């Protein structure tokens, strides 16, 4: 999926409010689904057999001794489109 934001904190409050306003029943679930779709760090790795979010992978690598990892930029490559 093509995310529009790097971190959950990058999502403007107006966008969050719009998502919540569009949902009538389960607002929390709708917001979680939006974050999973639109925020890169909340997305699951496509190459993992088990569900593993990108932020969890970075935390795992930090524990393995790589030090503090910071994502400043990202790029999306669409191969074979």
N, C-alpha and C positions, 0 to 999 in steps of 0.2 A: 504494500500500500504506500501511497505517496503522502507522507505527513506534511503538515503545514507549519508545525511548531517543533522545536527541539525539546523543550522541557514543558511540563505542565504549568509551571509558573509563567511561561511565555504567552499563554492563552489569555487574551484580554477578558476582563470581567464581563463586558458587554456580550461577548460571544457565549460565555458560560450561561449568562442569564437568558439569552435567546434559546439555547438548547433546552434549558429547564422550562421555559415558557411554552415551547412546542410540545412538550410531553405532558400528558394529563395524569397518567397512573404512576409509574415508577420513575420518578425524576432522578434518583440516585443511579439507577441502572442505566438510564439514558445518558447521563453525564459520563459514567464509566466507559460506555460503549463509544462515545464521542472521543474521549481521551485516548482510548486504545487505537482508534482509527486515525486520529489527527496529530498525535504527539509521538515523535520518534522514540523517545526513551520508554514509552509505555507499550510499544509494539513488541510482539513476540518474534524471536529469531526464526527466519524461514528455513535455516539449515539445521535446526535442532530437532531431535526426535521427541524430546519432552518440552512442555511449555516453559519457555525461559524468556523473560523480557530483556530487552537490551540493557536497561539499568541494572538488572540482576546479574547479567554477564559481566558488566564492568565492576560491580562490587565483588564478584567472585575472583576476577583477575587481580583486583587490588589485594585481596586476602592471600593470593598466591605469591605475593611479593613484588608486584610490578609497581608499587607505589600508588599515589593518588592519580587517577585518570580523569582528565577533563575533556569533554567534547566541546569544541568551539565552533566547528563548521561541519557540514555534511553535504554530500552530493548524491544524487540519484542517477544511476545509470540504467537505461532501458535498452537491453540488448535483444535484438531480433524482433523488434516491434514492427 
